Amino acid sequence: MPVQANKNNAAGFISPVFVVLACTAFSGLFYIYSVNQTAVKGIAIRNAEKEISQQKKNNESLKIKEAELKSLYRIEETSKQLNMAPVVSVKYIEEVPLVAYNR
């Protein structure tokens, strides 16, 4: 009988040890997964920051180009290249409304 009692005790002891080992393995795998996901998101954030920086530089260069194209000097030079003459007298056309108002 004592031999059978030892087998039951051994079987009862292995089960909790196995559960603890399985939980430890699962926790380790979950930790590795979490660290990996954090690293992947960090790389994605770094790439997004690089893209933002590049777009800011591009935006600044476009603003400078816009200012150059809108400058009065550039407009005057372009008008000379297109053989446009300066306006001597300006005449404005007034538009008469087509709707009669009831007063």
N, CA, C and O atoms as CSV, one atom per row, in Angstrom:
chain,resi,resn,atom,element,x,y,z
A,1,MET,N,N,0.778,-1.197,0.000
A,1,MET,CA,C,0.000,0.000,0.000
A,1,MET,C,C,0.826,1.271,0.000
A,1,MET,O,O,0.465,2.227,-0.686
A,2,PRO,N,N,1.899,1.315,0.729
A,2,PRO,CA,C,2.671,2.546,0.725
A,2,PRO,C,C,3.188,2.902,-0.667
A,2,PRO,O,O,3.377,4.083,-0.957
A,3,VAL,N,N,3.419,1.934,-1.520
A,3,VAL,CA,C,3.914,2.235,-2.867
A,3,VAL,C,C,2.842,2.976,-3.653
A,3,VAL,O,O,3.146,3.916,-4.387
A,4,GLN,N,N,1.601,2.561,-3.503
A,4,GLN,CA,C,0.508,3.242,-4.191
A,4,GLN,C,C,0.321,4.658,-3.671
A,4,GLN,O,O,0.030,5.561,-4.455
A,5,ALA,N,N,0.474,4.869,-2.416
A,5,ALA,CA,C,0.334,6.202,-1.832
A,5,ALA,C,C,1.396,7.139,-2.382
A,5,ALA,O,O,1.118,8.312,-2.632
A,6,ASN,N,N,2.616,6.632,-2.575
A,6,ASN,CA,C,3.679,7.456,-3.155
A,6,ASN,C,C,3.350,7.847,-4.588
A,6,ASN,O,O,3.647,8.967,-5.004
A,7,LYS,N,N,2.741,6.942,-5.352
A,7,LYS,CA,C,2.382,7.251,-6.737
A,7,LYS,C,C,1.316,8.343,-6.787
A,7,LYS,O,O,1.387,9.238,-7.629
A,8,ASN,N,N,0.341,8.278,-5.905
A,8,ASN,CA,C,-0.699,9.309,-5.872
A,8,ASN,C,C,-0.112,10.658,-5.477
A,8,ASN,O,O,-0.463,11.689,-6.051
A,9,ASN,N,N,0.782,10.643,-4.497
A,9,ASN,CA,C,1.416,11.896,-4.084
A,9,ASN,C,C,2.281,12.470,-5.194
A,9,ASN,O,O,2.308,13.683,-5.399
A,10,ALA,N,N,2.987,11.605,-5.909
A,10,ALA,CA,C,3.842,12.070,-7.004
A,10,ALA,C,C,2.985,12.655,-8.119
A,10,ALA,O,O,3.334,13.684,-8.697
A,11,ALA,N,N,1.877,12.012,-8.420
A,11,ALA,CA,C,0.994,12.517,-9.467
A,11,ALA,C,C,0.380,13.844,-9.047
A,11,ALA,O,O,0.220,14.736,-9.880
A,12,GLY,N,N,0.040,13.991,-7.799
A,12,GLY,CA,C,-0.514,15.249,-7.307
A,12,GLY,C,C,0.524,16.352,-7.267
A,12,GLY,O,O,0.174,17.524,-7.403
A,13,PHE,N,N,1.793,16.010,-7.083
A,13,PHE,CA,C,2.867,16.996,-7.021
A,13,PHE,C,C,3.266,17.466,-8.421
A,13,PHE,O,O,3.608,18.636,-8.596
A,14,ILE,N,N,3.229,16.605,-9.396
A,14,ILE,CA,C,3.644,16.960,-10.761
A,14,ILE,C,C,2.670,17.961,-11.373
A,14,ILE,O,O,3.097,18.876,-12.077
A,15,SER,N,N,1.433,17.816,-11.132
A,15,SER,CA,C,0.435,18.701,-11.721
A,15,SER,C,C,0.651,20.172,-11.341
A,15,SER,O,O,0.650,21.005,-12.247
A,16,PRO,N,N,0.834,20.550,-10.078
A,16,PRO,CA,C,1.082,21.964,-9.763
A,16,PRO,C,C,2.411,22.471,-10.331
A,16,PRO,O,O,2.505,23.626,-10.745
A,17,VAL,N,N,3.424,21.626,-10.354
A,17,VAL,CA,C,4.713,22.034,-10.928
A,17,VAL,C,C,4.545,22.305,-12.418
A,17,VAL,O,O,5.065,23.290,-12.943
A,18,PHE,N,N,3.824,21.432,-13.085
A,18,PHE,CA,C,3.578,21.623,-14.513
A,18,PHE,C,C,2.804,22.914,-14.764
A,18,PHE,O,O,3.109,23.644,-15.707
A,19,VAL,N,N,1.819,23.196,-13.940
A,19,VAL,CA,C,1.031,24.426,-14.082
A,19,VAL,C,C,1.916,25.651,-13.888
A,19,VAL,O,O,1.806,26.619,-14.641
A,20,VAL,N,N,2.781,25.620,-12.897
A,20,VAL,CA,C,3.682,26.749,-12.638
A,20,VAL,C,C,4.637,26.938,-13.810
A,20,VAL,O,O,4.867,28.065,-14.249
A,21,LEU,N,N,5.195,25.840,-14.317
A,21,LEU,CA,C,6.108,25.936,-15.464
A,21,LEU,C,C,5.389,26.449,-16.709
A,21,LEU,O,O,5.933,27.263,-17.455
A,22,ALA,N,N,4.179,25.975,-16.928
A,22,ALA,CA,C,3.413,26.433,-18.085
A,22,ALA,C,C,3.100,27.923,-17.964
A,22,ALA,O,O,3.199,28.662,-18.944
A,23,CYS,N,N,2.725,28.362,-16.770
A,23,CYS,CA,C,2.449,29.793,-16.560
A,23,CYS,C,C,3.708,30.633,-16.755
A,23,CYS,O,O,3.650,31.725,-17.319
A,24,THR,N,N,4.840,30.123,-16.289
A,24,THR,CA,C,6.107,30.835,-16.458
A,24,THR,C,C,6.466,30.944,-17.940
A,24,THR,O,O,6.891,32.002,-18.405
A,25,ALA,N,N,6.295,29.851,-18.674
A,25,ALA,CA,C,6.586,29.867,-20.109
A,25,ALA,C,C,5.652,30.836,-20.832
A,25,ALA,O,O,6.090,31.609,-21.685
A,26,PHE,N,N,4.380,30.793,-20.493
A,26,PHE,CA,C,3.418,31.702,-21.115
A,26,PHE,C,C,3.759,33.156,-20.805
A,26,PHE,O,O,3.689,34.017,-21.681
A,27,SER,N,N,4.125,33.422,-19.561
A,27,SER,CA,C,4.494,34.788,-19.171
A,27,SER,C,C,5.730,35.256,-19.931
A,27,SER,O,O,5.794,36.406,-20.366
A,28,GLY,N,N,6.700,34.379,-20.092
A,28,GLY,CA,C,7.911,34.723,-20.843
A,28,GLY,C,C,7.602,35.032,-22.292
A,28,GLY,O,O,8.116,36.005,-22.845
A,29,LEU,N,N,6.762,34.210,-22.915
A,29,LEU,CA,C,6.381,34.457,-24.306
A,29,LEU,C,C,5.586,35.753,-24.443
A,29,LEU,O,O,5.768,36.501,-25.404
A,30,PHE,N,N,4.718,36.011,-23.493
A,30,PHE,CA,C,3.942,37.252,-23.529
A,30,PHE,C,C,4.856,38.462,-23.375
A,30,PHE,O,O,4.645,39.487,-24.023
A,31,TYR,N,N,5.866,38.346,-22.523
A,31,TYR,CA,C,6.827,39.438,-22.330
A,31,TYR,C,C,7.596,39.705,-23.626
A,31,TYR,O,O,7.765,40.858,-24.023
A,32,ILE,N,N,8.053,38.653,-24.274
A,32,ILE,CA,C,8.783,38.816,-25.536
A,32,ILE,C,C,7.882,39.453,-26.588
A,32,ILE,O,O,8.323,40.333,-27.327
A,33,TYR,N,N,6.629,39.020,-26.665
A,33,TYR,CA,C,5.674,39.607,-27.607
A,33,TYR,C,C,5.468,41.094,-27.315
A,33,TYR,O,O,5.442,41.908,-28.238
A,34,SER,N,N,5.323,41.444,-26.058
A,34,SER,CA,C,5.103,42.846,-25.677
A,34,SER,C,C,6.301,43.712,-26.031
A,34,SER,O,O,6.137,44.814,-26.553
A,35,VAL,N,N,7.492,43.229,-25.755
A,35,VAL,CA,C,8.707,43.980,-26.082
A,35,VAL,C,C,8.818,44.163,-27.591
A,35,VAL,O,O,9.186,45.239,-28.063
A,36,ASN,N,N,8.503,43.126,-28.341
A,36,ASN,CA,C,8.561,43.208,-29.799
A,36,ASN,C,C,7.558,44.233,-30.328
A,36,ASN,O,O,7.895,45.036,-31.198
A,37,GLN,N,N,6.347,44.210,-29.816
A,37,GLN,CA,C,5.335,45.168,-30.264
A,37,GLN,C,C,5.744,46.599,-29.933
A,37,GLN,O,O,5.518,47.510,-30.729
A,38,THR,N,N,6.337,46.797,-28.775
A,38,THR,CA,C,6.807,48.130,-28.390
A,38,THR,C,C,7.902,48.600,-29.337
A,38,THR,O,O,7.922,49.766,-29.732
A,39,ALA,N,N,8.806,47.711,-29.700
A,39,ALA,CA,C,9.882,48.067,-30.625
A,39,ALA,C,C,9.330,48.408,-32.001
A,39,ALA,O,O,9.777,49.364,-32.634
A,40,VAL,N,N,8.362,47.631,-32.461
A,40,VAL,CA,C,7.760,47.890,-33.773
A,40,VAL,C,C,7.066,49.246,-33.778
A,40,VAL,O,O,7.198,50.005,-34.738
A,41,LYS,N,N,6.333,49.553,-32.723
A,41,LYS,CA,C,5.648,50.845,-32.653
A,41,LYS,C,C,6.646,51.987,-32.540
A,41,LYS,O,O,6.410,53.070,-33.075
A,42,GLY,N,N,7.758,51.759,-31.849
A,42,GLY,CA,C,8.799,52.779,-31.754
A,42,GLY,C,C,9.398,53.088,-33.112
A,42,GLY,O,O,9.656,54.248,-33.434
A,43,ILE,N,N,9.618,52.051,-33.908
A,43,ILE,CA,C,10.146,52.252,-35.262
A,43,ILE,C,C,9.134,53.000,-36.112
A,43,ILE,O,O,9.508,53.889,-36.878
A,44,ALA,N,N,7.859,52.656,-35.989
A,44,ALA,CA,C,6.820,53.348,-36.758
A,44,ALA,C,C,6.751,54.821,-36.365
A,44,ALA,O,O,6.585,55.683,-37.228
A,45,ILE,N,N,6.874,55.113,-35.088
A,45,ILE,CA,C,6.850,56.508,-34.623
A,45,ILE,C,C,8.061,57.253,-35.160
A,45,ILE,O,O,7.937,58.397,-35.599
A,46,ARG,N,N,9.225,56.624,-35.133
A,46,ARG,CA,C,10.437,57.268,-35.643
A,46,ARG,C,C,10.294,57.569,-37.140
A,46,ARG,O,O,10.696,58.639,-37.597
A,47,ASN,N,N,9.724,56.627,-37.902
A,47,ASN,CA,C,9.507,56.862,-39.332
A,47,ASN,C,C,8.518,57.996,-39.557
A,47,ASN,O,O,8.705,58.812,-40.460
A,48,ALA,N,N,7.472,58.054,-38.747
A,48,ALA,CA,C,6.494,59.137,-38.876
A,48,ALA,C,C,7.133,60.481,-38.547
A,48,ALA,O,O,6.841,61.480,-39.204
A,49,GLU,N,N,8.001,60.518,-37.537
A,49,GLU,CA,C,8.684,61.768,-37.194
A,49,GLU,C,C,9.609,62.216,-38.318
A,49,GLU,O,O,9.705,63.410,-38.602
A,50,LYS,N,N,10.291,61.269,-38.959
A,50,LYS,CA,C,11.138,61.611,-40.105
A,50,LYS,C,C,10.294,62.173,-41.241
A,50,LYS,O,O,10.680,63.151,-41.881
A,51,GLU,N,N,9.149,61.561,-41.489
A,51,GLU,CA,C,8.255,62.033,-42.551
A,51,GLU,C,C,7.745,63.435,-42.238
A,51,GLU,O,O,7.670,64.278,-43.132
A,52,ILE,N,N,7.396,63.691,-40.992
A,52,ILE,CA,C,6.932,65.022,-40.586
A,52,ILE,C,C,8.036,66.043,-40.788
A,52,ILE,O,O,7.784,67.141,-41.285
A,53,SER,N,N,9.249,65.694,-40.411
A,53,SER,CA,C,10.385,66.601,-40.579
A,53,SER,C,C,10.613,66.910,-42.053
A,53,SER,O,O,10.843,68.061,-42.423
A,54,GLN,N,N,10.548,65.887,-42.886
A,54,GLN,CA,C,10.736,66.083,-44.330
A,54,GLN,C,C,9.625,66.964,-44.900
A,54,GLN,O,O,9.890,67.839,-45.723
A,55,GLN,N,N,8.392,66.739,-44.470
A,55,GLN,CA,C,7.277,67.541,-44.971
A,55,GLN,C,C,7.391,68.996,-44.516
A,55,GLN,O,O,7.016,69.905,-45.257
A,56,LYS,N,N,7.906,69.227,-43.306
A,56,LYS,CA,C,8.103,70.600,-42.840
A,56,LYS,C,C,9.142,71.311,-43.691
A,56,LYS,O,O,8.958,72.473,-44.053
A,57,LYS,N,N,10.241,70.617,-44.017
A,57,LYS,CA,C,11.260,71.210,-44.883
A,57,LYS,C,C,10.678,71.517,-46.257
A,57,LYS,O,O,10.928,72.581,-46.824
A,58,ASN,N,N,9.908,70.587,-46.783
A,58,ASN,CA,C,9.273,70.777,-48.084
A,58,ASN,C,C,8.305,71.951,-48.038
A,58,ASN,O,O,8.239,72.738,-48.983
A,59,ASN,N,N,7.560,72.075,-46.958
A,59,ASN,CA,C,6.607,73.172,-46.792
A,59,ASN,C,C,7.327,74.512,-46.760
A,59,ASN,O,O,6.867,75.476,-47.372
A,60,GLU,N,N,8.446,74.583,-46.057
A,60,GLU,CA,C,9.215,75.830,-45.990
A,60,GLU,C,C,9.734,76.223,-47.366
A,60,GLU,O,O,9.670,77.393,-47.743
A,61,SER,N,N,10.246,75.255,-48.117
A,61,SER,CA,C,10.751,75.579,-49.452
A,61,SER,C,C,9.615,76.023,-50.371
A,61,SER,O,O,9.805,76.897,-51.217
A,62,LEU,N,N,8.437,75.426,-50.207
A,62,LEU,CA,C,7.293,75.850,-51.019
A,62,LEU,C,C,6.825,77.250,-50.635
A,62,LEU,O,O,6.402,78.016,-51.501
A,63,LYS,N,N,6.895,77.592,-49.361
A,63,LYS,CA,C,6.527,78.947,-48.937
A,63,LYS,C,C,7.492,79.972,-49.520
A,63,LYS,O,O,7.073,81.048,-49.947
A,64,ILE,N,N,8.776,79.643,-49.540
A,64,ILE,CA,C,9.767,80.551,-50.126
A,64,ILE,C,C,9.506,80.705,-51.618
A,64,ILE,O,O,9.559,81.816,-52.145
A,65,LYS,N,N,9.227,79.607,-52.298
A,65,LYS,CA,C,8.932,79.651,-53.736
A,65,LYS,C,C,7.675,80.473,-53.992
A,65,LYS,O,O,7.622,81.239,-54.955
A,66,GLU,N,N,6.670,80.323,-53.147
A,66,GLU,CA,C,5.430,81.098,-53.292
A,66,GLU,C,C,5.710,82.584,-53.127
A,66,GLU,O,O,5.199,83.402,-53.893
A,67,ALA,N,N,6.511,82.935,-52.140
A,67,ALA,CA,C,6.840,84.346,-51.915
A,67,ALA,C,C,7.595,84.921,-53.105
A,67,ALA,O,O,7.367,86.069,-53.489
A,68,GLU,N,N,8.489,84.136,-53.689
A,68,GLU,CA,C,9.221,84.600,-54.867
A,68,GLU,C,C,8.282,84.831,-56.040
A,68,GLU,O,O,8.403,85.826,-56.756
A,69,LEU,N,N,7.349,83.912,-56.233
A,69,LEU,CA,C,6.438,84.038,-57.370
A,69,LEU,C,C,5.430,85.161,-57.179
A,69,LEU,O,O,4.965,85.741,-58.161
A,70,LYS,N,N,5.086,85.478,-55.951
A,70,LYS,CA,C,4.120,86.543,-55.687
A,70,LYS,C,C,4.768,87.916,-55.583
A,70,LYS,O,O,4.061,88.921,-55.508
A,71,SER,N,N,6.073,87.981,-55.576
A,71,SER,CA,C,6.738,89.266,-55.359
A,71,SER,C,C,6.438,90.231,-56.499
A,71,SER,O,O,6.285,89.828,-57.652
A,72,LEU,N,N,6.358,91.496,-56.157
A,72,LEU,CA,C,6.057,92.537,-57.138
A,72,LEU,C,C,7.153,92.609,-58.190
A,72,LEU,O,O,6.868,92.813,-59.370
A,73,TYR,N,N,8.383,92.447,-57.778
A,73,TYR,CA,C,9.502,92.484,-58.722
A,73,TYR,C,C,9.327,91.406,-59.785
A,73,TYR,O,O,9.521,91.667,-60.973
A,74,ARG,N,N,8.965,90.212,-59.369
A,74,ARG,CA,C,8.776,89.104,-60.318
A,74,ARG,C,C,7.623,89.401,-61.264
A,74,ARG,O,O,7.707,89.108,-62.456
A,75,ILE,N,N,6.562,89.975,-60.749
A,75,ILE,CA,C,5.411,90.303,-61.600
A,75,ILE,C,C,5.794,91.362,-62.624
A,75,ILE,O,O,5.416,91.261,-63.792
A,76,GLU,N,N,6.536,92.369,-62.199
A,76,GLU,CA,C,6.964,93.415,-63.131
A,76,GLU,C,C,7.889,92.850,-64.203
A,76,GLU,O,O,7.754,93.197,-65.377
A,77,GLU,N,N,8.812,91.998,-63.823
A,77,GLU,CA,C,9.725,91.394,-64.796
A,77,GLU,C,C,8.962,90.525,-65.795
A,77,GLU,O,O,9.252,90.545,-66.991
A,78,THR,N,N,8.009,89.779,-65.310
A,78,THR,CA,C,7.220,88.928,-66.198
A,78,THR,C,C,6.386,89.768,-67.153
A,78,THR,O,O,6.243,89.420,-68.325
A,79,SER,N,N,5.837,90.870,-66.659
A,79,SER,CA,C,5.046,91.737,-67.541
A,79,SER,C,C,5.923,92.356,-68.620
A,79,SER,O,O,5.464,92.536,-69.748
A,80,LYS,N,N,7.170,92.686,-68.307
A,80,LYS,CA,C,8.088,93.211,-69.326
A,80,LYS,C,C,8.439,92.135,-70.341
A,80,LYS,O,O,8.527,92.416,-71.536
A,81,GLN,N,N,8.637,90.922,-69.885
A,81,GLN,CA,C,8.961,89.827,-70.802
A,81,GLN,C,C,7.793,89.527,-71.740
A,81,GLN,O,O,8.001,89.100,-72.875
A,82,LEU,N,N,6.588,89.746,-71.274
A,82,LEU,CA,C,5.401,89.503,-72.100
A,82,LEU,C,C,5.008,90.725,-72.923
A,82,LEU,O,O,3.953,90.737,-73.557
A,83,ASN,N,N,5.865,91.764,-72.914
A,83,ASN,CA,C,5.638,93.006,-73.661
A,83,ASN,C,C,4.328,93.683,-73.279
A,83,ASN,O,O,3.602,94.171,-74.145
A,84,MET,N,N,4.032,93.711,-72.012
A,84,MET,CA,C,2.847,94.416,-71.533
A,84,MET,C,C,3.227,95.858,-71.261
A,84,MET,O,O,4.332,96.152,-70.806
A,85,ALA,N,N,2.296,96.749,-71.548
A,85,ALA,CA,C,2.539,98.180,-71.339
A,85,ALA,C,C,1.890,98.617,-70.034
A,85,ALA,O,O,0.865,98.064,-69.637
A,86,PRO,N,N,2.480,99.611,-69.359
A,86,PRO,CA,C,1.851,100.112,-68.135
A,86,PRO,C,C,0.550,100.850,-68.449
A,86,PRO,O,O,0.405,101.441,-69.519
A,87,VAL,N,N,-0.363,100.812,-67.538
A,87,VAL,CA,C,-1.665,101.453,-67.717
A,87,VAL,C,C,-1.524,102.937,-67.394
A,87,VAL,O,O,-0.995,103.312,-66.348
A,88,VAL,N,N,-2.013,103.783,-68.326
A,88,VAL,CA,C,-1.932,105.226,-68.122
A,88,VAL,C,C,-3.133,105.710,-67.318
A,88,VAL,O,O,-2.976,106.423,-66.327
A,89,SER,N,N,-4.304,105.330,-67.738
A,89,SER,CA,C,-5.503,105.738,-67.004
A,89,SER,C,C,-6.388,104.511,-66.795
A,89,SER,O,O,-6.533,103.660,-67.672
A,90,VAL,N,N,-6.958,104.455,-65.631
A,90,VAL,CA,C,-7.789,103.316,-65.281
A,90,VAL,C,C,-9.244,103.728,-65.383
A,90,VAL,O,O,-9.640,104.762,-64.846
A,91,LYS,N,N,-10.041,102.923,-66.070
A,91,LYS,CA,C,-11.475,103.176,-66.187
A,91,LYS,C,C,-12.197,101.984,-65.568
A,91,LYS,O,O,-11.964,100.829,-65.926
A,92,TYR,N,N,-13.067,102.302,-64.642
A,92,TYR,CA,C,-13.844,101.262,-63.973
A,92,TYR,C,C,-15.232,101.208,-64.581
A,92,TYR,O,O,-15.816,102.245,-64.895
A,93,ILE,N,N,-15.748,100.041,-64.746
A,93,ILE,CA,C,-17.089,99.846,-65.279
A,93,ILE,C,C,-17.997,99.538,-64.104
A,93,ILE,O,O,-17.742,98.628,-63.316
A,94,GLU,N,N,-19.067,100.322,-64.007
A,94,GLU,CA,C,-20.031,100.075,-62.940
A,94,GLU,C,C,-21.163,99.233,-63.494
A,94,GLU,O,O,-21.696,99.506,-64.570
A,95,GLU,N,N,-21.509,98.237,-62.764
A,95,GLU,CA,C,-22.576,97.353,-63.188
A,95,GLU,C,C,-23.870,97.800,-62.528
A,95,GLU,O,O,-23.932,97.983,-61.312
A,96,VAL,N,N,-24.896,97.973,-63.341
A,96,VAL,CA,C,-26.201,98.382,-62.833
A,96,VAL,C,C,-26.965,97.113,-62.460
A,96,VAL,O,O,-27.049,96.182,-63.261
A,97,PRO,N,N,-27.518,97.072,-61.255
A,97,PRO,CA,C,-28.259,95.866,-60.874
A,97,PRO,C,C,-29.511,95.688,-61.726
A,97,PRO,O,O,-30.168,96.667,-62.081
A,98,LEU,N,N,-29.832,94.474,-62.046
A,98,LEU,CA,C,-30.975,94.172,-62.892
A,98,LEU,C,C,-32.263,94.013,-62.099
A,98,LEU,O,O,-33.331,93.883,-62.697
A,99,VAL,N,N,-32.198,94.019,-60.810
A,99,VAL,CA,C,-33.370,93.836,-59.968
A,99,VAL,C,C,-33.793,95.203,-59.429
A,99,VAL,O,O,-32.972,95.968,-58.924
A,100,ALA,N,N,-35.085,95.490,-59.547
A,100,ALA,CA,C,-35.601,96.757,-59.027
A,100,ALA,C,C,-35.937,96.577,-57.552
A,100,ALA,O,O,-36.489,95.555,-57.143
A,101,TYR,N,N,-35.598,97.571,-56.779
A,101,TYR,CA,C,-35.880,97.541,-55.351
A,101,TYR,C,C,-37.169,98.300,-55.077
A,101,TYR,O,O,-37.404,99.356,-55.664
A,102,ASN,N,N,-37.989,97.782,-54.204
A,102,ASN,CA,C,-39.231,98.439,-53.825
A,102,ASN,C,C,-38.960,99.295,-52.602
A,102,ASN,O,O,-38.639,98.782,-51.530
A,103,ARG,N,N,-39.091,100.611,-52.774
A,103,ARG,CA,C,-38.823,101.509,-51.656
A,103,ARG,C,C,-40.068,102.193,-51.217
A,103,ARG,O,O,-40.036,102.992,-50.281
